[in-house]
Amino acid sequence: MKLSRVLAGAASVFALTAGMTTGDELPPCENCADTMVAVSWGGAYQRSQQMAYTIPYAEMTGVDVVWDESSAEAVALLRAQSEAGNITWDVVDVTGADSIRLCDDGLAMPVDHDELLAEAPDGTPPTEDFGETIVSECFIPQIVFSTTFGYRHDLLDEEPDSVCDVFDLERFPGRRALEARPIGNMEWALICDGVDIDEVYDVLETDEGVERALDKLGTIKSEVIWWQAGAETPQLLADGEVVMGSTYNGRLFAAIEEEDQPISMLWEWQMFDLDGWIIPEDLPEDRLNRVKHFLHFATDTQRLADQARWISYGPARESSQPLVGEHAELGIEMAEHMPTHPDNAERTFLFNYEWWADYRDDIDARFQSWLLR
C-alpha cells in the first residue's frame, strides 16, 4: 500500500461508528508486568490515545498505565537511559524520523510487524495494510498528522492565506510562535525565500542553504516565541500572546472545535508527518511481553479508527479509514478536519524522514546555536 493511498483514504472517510469499540476478549498476557510506562506528547493527542487505547486496555486487563509526556525529547532521553543502563520507559510514541534515528542507534527494537500486529478484518497482513507508513523496522505506525499554522482572526486586520505571511511583519504585525527545533521551520523559510518545493532538501543539504534558511527566519526572530510542547501555541493564541503560530493540526482542532477559541487554521504548505510507537531495546521479559500484548490491541483496525474519533489525525492503516466518522463527543464529521482532506491538502509537503534522520544532529546543533545568537 502506498502512503498516498493512506493520505487519500483519510480524506474519504464515510462510515459512522456508534461508540468506542473495545473489541473481543483479549487473550491473557502471560508473564506480563502489571504496570506499563507509556511516553507521549501530552495534550489532545495523548488524550486521544488514552480514550482509544489505554483506558479500554486497562479495563480489559487491569494493567496500570503510567504516562510520561517526554516524546519531544525521546531520542536524547533514551540515549541517556541506555548509557545509564536503566530503561524506565516501556513504549514510546515518536515521529517517523525519530524512529529511524532510534533504530539506527540500537535504542529501539526491530519488530516483525506481521507477527506482532493484528491482521485487517479481511485477513490483509499488517505490512500490506500499513504499507509505506512503516518507515523503519522499529516503527509501529499510528497516525498521519500535519504541522501547520493557527492564527487569531479577530486580532488581524486581514486573514493570512499563505505560510509566507508568517514572514510578513508589516501586513501581519504581532508575535509568532515557532517550534524550537529546525524541522518545518527550515523548509518553510526556504519555500518563502523562493526555493521550489522539489529543491528544498537539496538546498538544505548545503552549508549555504542552512544559512539561507536561518537568515530568513532571522527576519522575524525578534517577534518569535519558541515553543517546546505542542500545547503551547494554542494557549499562546488563546491568551493573545501571539497572533499566529505553528503546531500540530490536532492541537488547533481542539482549540477551535472543542474550546471555541477565535482561531482559524492555515493549511497552505502544511507538513505531513507520521507518528507511532517504538519499543525500547533491552526491556526485561515481563515488560516486553506487556508491551507486545498492548500493541497488538492498540494498533488493530478498529482501535486506530477509534483514535480518529477523538482527534483530527488520519489512521495509518488503510482498513481503518472507512470506520472513521463523527467526533465521539462533538458529533461533527471528522473528514473535513483531516489534514489529508482535498480542500486542505492542495499545497503540502511530505516530511522527508530519511533526510532528517541523516542530517538531524548537525542541523539541530546549528539551529540551537543560532537561537542563542
C-alpha positions in Angstrom: 0.0 0.0 0.0 1.4 3.4 -1.0 1.5 6.3 1.5 -0.5 8.3 -1.0 -3.4 5.8 -0.6 -3.3 6.2 3.2 -3.5 10.0 2.7 -6.3 9.7 0.2 -8.2 7.2 2.4 -8.1 9.6 5.3 -9.8 12.2 3.2 -12.7 9.9 2.1 -14.0 8.5 5.4 -17.6 7.8 5.3 -18.9 5.2 7.8 -20.1 6.2 11.3 -19.2 4.3 14.5 -21.8 4.1 17.2 -19.3 4.4 20.0 -15.8 3.5 21.1 -15.3 -0.2 20.4 -13.4 -2.4 22.8 -13.4 -5.4 20.6 -13.4 -9.1 21.5 -12.0 -10.6 24.7 -8.2 -10.3 24.8 -6.2 -13.5 25.3 -4.4 -13.5 28.6 -1.0 -11.8 28.8 1.4 -14.4 30.1 4.4 -13.4 32.3 3.5 -9.7 31.8 4.2 -6.8 34.1 1.4 -5.2 36.0 2.4 -1.7 35.0 3.4 -0.1 31.8 5.1 3.3 31.2 3.8 4.9 28.0 5.5 8.1 26.7 3.7 10.6 24.5 3.3 14.3 23.8 0.6 15.3 26.3 -2.5 17.4 25.4 -5.3 16.5 23.0 -3.2 13.8 21.2 -2.3 11.9 24.4 -5.9 12.1 25.5 -7.0 10.6 22.2 -4.6 7.7 22.9 -5.9 7.3 26.4 -9.5 7.2 25.2 -9.0 4.9 22.3 -6.2 2.6 23.6 -5.1 2.6 27.2 -8.4 3.2 29.0 -10.2 0.2 27.3 -7.0 -1.9 27.5 -6.7 -1.2 31.3 -10.3 -2.0 31.8 -9.8 -5.3 30.0 -6.5 -6.3 31.6 -6.2 -4.4 34.9 -2.8 -3.1 34.0 -1.7 0.3 35.5 -0.6 2.6 32.7 1.6 5.5 33.7 2.1 8.3 31.3 5.2 10.4 30.6 4.9 13.5 28.3 8.6 13.5 27.1 8.2 12.4 23.5 9.7 15.6 22.1 13.0 14.7 23.8 12.7 10.9 23.3 15.9 10.4 21.4 18.1 12.3 23.9 16.4 10.8 26.9 16.5 7.2 25.6 20.2 7.7 24.9 20.8 8.8 28.5 18.7 5.9 29.9 20.7 3.4 27.7 24.0 4.9 28.8 22.9 4.6 32.4 21.8 1.1 31.9 18.3 2.0 33.3 15.5 1.9 30.7 12.5 3.3 32.6 10.1 3.5 29.6 8.1 0.6 28.1 6.5 2.0 24.9 7.3 5.4 23.3 5.4 7.5 20.8 7.7 9.1 18.3 7.7 10.6 14.8 8.7 8.5 11.9 12.1 10.3 11.6 12.9 9.8 15.3 12.1 6.1 14.9 14.8 5.8 12.2 17.3 7.6 14.4 16.5 5.4 17.4 16.6 2.2 15.3 19.9 3.2 13.7 21.3 3.9 17.2 20.2 0.5 18.5 17.9 2.2 21.0 14.6 0.9 19.5 13.8 -2.8 19.0 13.2 -4.1 15.4 9.9 -5.9 15.2 8.2 -8.3 12.8 5.1 -6.4 12.0 3.2 -9.3 10.6 3.9 -11.3 13.8 3.4 -8.6 16.3 0.3 -6.8 15.0 -3.2 -7.9 14.1 -4.3 -8.6 10.6 -7.0 -6.4 9.0 -10.6 -7.8 9.3 -10.4 -9.2 5.8 -7.1 -11.0 6.6 -4.8 -8.4 4.9 -1.4 -8.7 6.6 -0.3 -5.7 8.7 2.7 -4.9 6.4 0.3 -4.5 3.5 -2.4 -2.7 5.5 0.2 -0.2 6.9 2.2 -0.1 3.7 4.7 2.7 3.4 3.8 4.2 6.7 6.2 1.6 8.2 9.3 3.8 7.7 11.7 1.7 9.7 11.8 -1.8 11.0 11.4 -0.4 14.6 8.4 1.8 13.8 4.8 0.8 14.5 2.6 3.5 12.8 -0.5 5.1 14.3 -1.5 8.3 12.6 -0.9 10.8 9.7 -0.8 14.3 11.1 0.5 17.7 10.0 2.3 20.7 11.5 0.6 23.8 10.3 -0.4 27.3 11.5 -3.2 28.7 13.5 -4.0 32.4 13.7 -6.2 34.8 15.7 -8.7 36.0 13.1 -10.0 38.6 15.5 -6.6 40.3 16.1 -5.5 40.7 12.5 -6.8 43.4 10.0 -6.7 40.7 7.3 -6.5 37.0 7.4 -3.4 35.3 6.1 -3.7 32.8 3.2 -0.1 31.7 2.8 2.5 30.3 5.2 4.8 33.1 3.8 2.5 35.6 5.5 4.2 34.4 8.8 7.3 36.3 7.5 5.4 39.5 6.7 5.6 41.6 9.8 4.3 44.7 8.1 1.0 43.3 6.9 0.6 40.9 9.8 2.1 42.6 12.9 2.4 40.8 16.1 4.3 37.9 17.7 4.6 34.5 16.2 5.1 31.0 17.8 7.5 28.6 16.2 8.9 25.3 17.4 12.3 25.5 19.0 13.6 22.9 16.5 14.7 23.2 12.9 12.2 20.7 11.4 9.5 22.5 9.4 10.9 25.9 10.2 13.8 25.4 7.8 11.6 24.1 5.0 9.1 27.0 5.3 11.9 29.5 5.4 13.4 28.3 2.1 10.0 28.0 0.4 9.2 31.6 1.4 12.7 32.7 0.2 11.8 31.4 -3.2 13.1 27.9 -3.3 11.0 25.4 -5.2 9.4 22.7 -3.0 11.1 20.0 -5.0 14.5 21.5 -4.3 14.2 22.3 -0.6 16.1 19.4 0.7 18.8 19.7 -1.9 19.4 23.3 -0.9 19.2 22.5 2.8 21.9 19.9 2.3 24.5 22.6 1.8 26.0 25.0 4.3 24.8 27.9 2.2 21.3 26.5 2.2 21.2 26.2 6.0 22.4 29.8 6.4 19.9 30.9 3.9 17.1 29.3 5.9 18.4 30.8 9.2 18.7 34.2 7.6 15.1 34.1 6.5 14.0 33.0 10.0 16.1 35.9 11.3 13.8 38.4 9.6 11.1 37.5 12.3 13.3 36.2 15.1 12.7 39.2 17.3 8.9 38.6 17.2 9.1 34.8 17.8 8.2 32.9 21.0 9.8 29.5 20.7 7.8 26.5 21.9 8.8 23.1 23.1 5.5 21.4 23.5 2.6 21.3 21.1 0.1 22.6 23.7 2.0 25.9 24.0 0.9 27.5 20.7 -2.9 27.0 21.2 -2.5 28.6 24.7 -0.4 31.5 23.4 -3.1 32.1 20.7 -5.9 31.9 23.2 -4.2 34.3 25.5 -3.4 36.7 22.7 0.3 36.4 23.3 0.8 35.6 19.6 -1.3 36.3 16.5 -0.1 33.2 14.6 1.9 30.1 15.4 2.8 26.6 14.3 1.7 23.5 16.0 0.1 20.1 15.2 -3.3 20.2 13.4 -4.9 18.2 16.1 -4.0 20.8 18.8 -5.6 23.5 16.7 -8.7 21.4 16.1 -9.1 21.0 19.8 -8.8 24.8 20.4 -11.2 25.7 17.6 -13.8 23.0 17.8 -13.7 21.9 21.4 -12.8 25.1 23.1 -14.4 27.6 20.7 -11.4 29.8 20.5 -11.3 32.7 17.9 -8.6 30.8 16.0 -8.5 29.7 12.3 -6.2 27.3 10.6 -3.8 28.0 7.7 -3.4 24.8 5.7 -1.1 26.0 2.9 2.2 24.2 2.9 1.3 22.1 5.9 3.9 19.5 6.7 2.7 15.9 6.6 4.2 13.5 9.1 3.7 10.2 10.8 3.6 9.2 14.4 3.8 5.8 16.0 5.2 3.6 18.7 8.7 2.2 19.3 9.8 -0.4 21.9 13.0 0.4 23.7 15.7 -2.2 23.4 16.7 -4.4 26.4 13.4 -4.4 28.2 13.0 -7.2 30.8 10.9 -10.1 29.6 7.8 -9.3 31.6 7.7 -5.7 30.5 8.4 -6.6 26.8 5.5 -9.1 26.9 3.2 -6.5 28.3 4.1 -4.0 25.5 3.7 -6.6 22.8 0.3 -7.5 24.2 -0.8 -3.9 24.3 0.5 -3.0 20.8 -1.4 -5.9 19.3 -4.6 -4.5 20.8 -3.8 -0.8 20.3 -2.9 -0.9 16.6 -5.7 -3.1 15.2 -8.1 -1.7 12.6 -10.8 -0.6 15.0 -8.6 0.9 17.6 -6.8 3.2 15.1 -10.2 4.3 13.8 -11.3 5.0 17.4 -8.4 7.4 17.9 -9.5 9.4 14.9 -12.9 9.9 16.7 -11.1 11.9 19.3 -8.6 13.9 17.2 -8.3 15.0 13.6 -5.4 12.7 12.7 -5.8 10.1 10.0 -5.2 6.4 11.0 -2.2 4.8 9.4 -4.0 1.6 8.4 -5.9 1.5 5.2 -8.5 -0.7 6.7 -9.2 1.8 9.4 -10.2 4.6 7.0 -13.9 3.5 6.4 -14.5 3.2 10.1 -13.9 6.8 11.0 -16.9 9.1 11.1 -18.1 11.5 13.8 -16.2 13.0 16.6 -17.0 11.0 19.7 -18.1 14.0 21.8 -18.9 16.8 19.4 -20.9 14.8 16.9 -19.2 16.5 13.9 -17.9 14.8 10.8 -14.2 14.4 11.0 -13.3 14.2 7.3 -13.2 17.9 6.6 -10.9 18.4 9.6 -8.3 15.9 8.5 -5.0 17.4 7.1 -5.5 14.9 4.2 -8.9 16.3 3.1 -8.6 17.6 -0.5 -9.7 21.1 0.5 -6.9 21.2 3.0 -4.1 19.4 1.0 -3.8 21.5 -2.2 -0.3 22.6 -1.3 1.6 20.4 1.2 5.0 18.8 1.6 5.8 15.4 3.0 8.3 15.4 5.7 11.5 13.7 4.4 12.2 11.1 7.1 15.4 9.7 5.8 16.9 13.1 5.1 16.3 14.3 8.6 17.5 11.1 10.1 20.8 11.6 8.3 21.2 15.4 9.0 19.2 16.0 12.2 22.0 16.0 14.7 24.2 18.5 12.8 21.3 20.9 11.9 19.9 20.7 15.4 23.2 21.9 16.7 23.4 24.7 14.2 19.8 25.7 14.9 20.3 25.8 18.6 23.5 27.8 18.2 21.6 30.3 16.0 18.8 30.6 18.6 21.4 31.8 21.1 22.9 34.5 18.9 
